[in-house]
Amino acid sequence: MRHIISPTDLNLTELDELLNLSEDIIKDPAKYSDACYRKKLATLFYEPSTRTRLSFEAAMLNLGGSILGFSSGDASSASKGESVADTIRVISSYADICAIRHPKEGAPYVASLHSSIPVINAGDGGHNHPTQTFTDLLTIKNLKGRFDNLTVGFCGDLKFGRTVHSLIGALSRYKNVKFVLISPDELKIPSYIKEETLDAQNIPYKEVRSLESAIPELDILYMTRVQKERFFNEEDYIRLKDTYILTSRKMALAKEDMLVLHPLPRVNEIATEVDEDPRAVYFKQAEYGVYVRMALIILLLRECEGRPKC
Amino acid sequence: MLNIGILKQGIVIDHIKVGGAMKIYTYLDLENLDCSVAIIKNARSNKMGRKDIIKIEGTLNGINIDILGVLDHKITINIIDNGEIIEKKNPKLPDYVDNVLKCKNPRCITSVENVPHSFKLTDREKGTYRCIYCEQSSK
């Protein structure tokens, strides 16, 4: 049974297949409107989400399938103490594929060990968020046209930002990619990503504090929110939350073809005045999220065809 | 160096990182062993500067030396017979271990659910193990 727990669960060939299928769906969505007829997607969301859950559900509905699930841990038997393993064993008999979001890191992997349907990690704590990474890659592919020869800046919460960790891992597989890591000291990228992903592959990167000084060299600026839910101490959150605010004045320092991505939701880190800038593509990025999830559902269910649930 | 006497027959676990002896003592459950055990902490070492040592009298059946390497990958195990070192062993780190290390990440699924604490070796040189669920390092 094929599961998607980490972005690197797809090799580069499979990733190309996913992105090509996504692009075909963008060109002619009607062609896929019955691709998952009579198939059911379970969305098991143990913590709140707007975009991810609704984009998974929109994706399945666009494919002619059905959806079931819950949108918070309180609304499931988890509130009674049921384990992830038991929940997924039961859901496996109700649905054909599932997307799981959980505040605890590794929960989707635990689910995959006990599931007889494909499990897609829809975000586990500060760890992985593969479908956001696929969304980011589809956005870059469509709007930038390449993955190699890029200088990519990540700004904000690089410590708990799972989308950042995942995208660095995914882009590290392409040639001549450089990273500029912009964060306060308290939210620097974890050392294991530097040592085991960047240093291990001799990928150039630098850690800086100033967005203004870094922005002129960037091809892509990936902004992130400082996530309140990842802090044990609210004082730290309040102190750090507005460290970086992207404004039109800062955008004036950037290249004319730089793209601004953000996994959303946005709070204060991008001033709303930037929304009108054609380089701000985060709402387009959210739209691509539906297409890439449609493609992923199709590919995973295609692999299950003719195979009985085990 | 403090001298604890010569072992006639037994095992010396040497080159333990300073402060690490109790972790190995606890893992081997030496507290409940019916023989003499000496723990030497902060011993001088040419190789390491300072080190811990554990000396155990008698034989220890069923010890998985490689598992001890998971706790401290630089240790050396000397088997003593008739007061002589008859064998020196260095642990070979296993690729995966279950329930030897404990994940300390409060955000990991292991902190709330009853799942085995499983780790995989990600850097043999540094002896780094990572939780298979959240990828947090054991160190």
Boltz contact constraints between the chains, C-beta under 6 A:
constraints:
  - contact:
      token1: [A, 83]
      token2: [B, 113]
      max_distance: 6.0
  - contact:
      token1: [A, 104]
      token2: [B, 109]
      max_distance: 6.0
  - contact:
      token1: [A, 104]
      token2: [B, 112]
      max_distance: 6.0
  - contact:
      token1: [A, 105]
      token2: [B, 107]
      max_distance: 6.0
  - contact:
      token1: [A, 105]
      token2: [B, 108]
      max_distance: 6.0
  - contact:
      token1: [A, 105]
      token2: [B, 134]
      max_distance: 6.0
  - contact:
      token1: [A, 106]
      token2: [B, 108]
      max_distance: 6.0
  - contact:
      token1: [A, 106]
      token2: [B, 109]
      max_distance: 6.0
  - contact:
      token1: [A, 106]
      token2: [B, 133]
      max_distance: 6.0
  - contact:
      token1: [A, 106]
      token2: [B, 134]
      max_distance: 6.0
  - contact:
      token1: [A, 107]
      token2: [B, 109]
      max_distance: 6.0
  - contact:
      token1: [A, 109]
      token2: [B, 133]
      max_distance: 6.0
  - contact:
      token1: [A, 110]
      token2: [B, 109]
      max_distance: 6.0
  - contact:
      token1: [A, 110]
      token2: [B, 115]
      max_distance: 6.0
  - contact:
      token1: [A, 125]
      token2: [B, 107]
      max_distance: 6.0
  - contact:
      token1: [A, 127]
      token2: [B, 134]
      max_distance: 6.0
